Amino acid sequence: MDTLSHILVVDDDRDIRGLLAEYLDANGFKTLTATNGTEMRKTLEESRVDLIVLDLTLPGEDGLTLCRDLRSRSTVPVIMLTARGEPLDRILGLEMGADDYLAKPFEPRELFARIRSVLRRTQALPPNMALPQAKALHFSGWTLDLTARHLLNPDGIVVALSGAEFRMLKVFLEHPNRVLNRDQLLELTQGREADPFDRAVDLQISRLRQKLGDDARTPTIIKTVRNEGYVLATTVNTENPG
């Protein structure tokens, strides 16, 4: 990377904080640390942070609570850490808006690889594919509110989206009228490559179509391009803050 990315490690375990800070600093990052939510917020106010490594089982406000609160006001990427490896924990973390998830114990180099992947996804879009900071995105009568992180139908009624569905729709709205294949969609939403048998993208798009009232047989908003991928076939208007 051309410039040092700033990584904030939030973990109440002093040994883990020290180990990760030493490893990440030695591998081209600038690492900041915090032991709880209060210190995390203070660091975010005072310093530039490009990605947060957030422990799930913090004393006081836990990682899920902090991630949900963070997502209501910031788009900084989050990788969740936990000593638990149950699928439910992973799902909860991703639904709260985490960008990736890693169960303890783990090798620092594995976290390093995850950080690079998430940063690549969030920072390295070509200029003509990147939108300026927006408050909301309007399309086909619908509105995706990026601040409140919810979808409004043409009548102004909130339609609930999971964290994964929100990220998928946001990616389509950031790349309108551009065909995106499964590999690109997984990389942009989850920071990983597609498995030949992975149907996560198809399932999320199916659910999005249902919520948008987009007929799966003859969709007009998210269309299937045979042997290529999917395309958001509509105009997107950006509503900027202010």
Secondary structure as UniProt FT lines:
FT   STRAND          5..10
FT   HELIX           14..26
FT   TURN            27..28
FT   STRAND          29..34
FT   HELIX           37..46
FT   STRAND          51..55
FT   HELIX           63..71
FT   TURN            72..73
FT   STRAND          78..82
FT   HELIX           87..95
FT   TURN            96..97
FT   STRAND          100..103
FT   HELIX           108..123
FT   HELIX           127..129
FT   STRAND          136..139
FT   TURN            140..141
FT   STRAND          142..145
FT   TURN            146..149
FT   STRAND          150..152
FT   TURN            154..155
FT   STRAND          158..159
FT   HELIX           163..174
FT   TURN            176..177
FT   HELIX           182..190
FT   TURN            196..197
FT   HELIX           200..212
FT   STRAND          222..225
FT   TURN            226..228
FT   STRAND          229..232
FT   STRAND          236..239
//
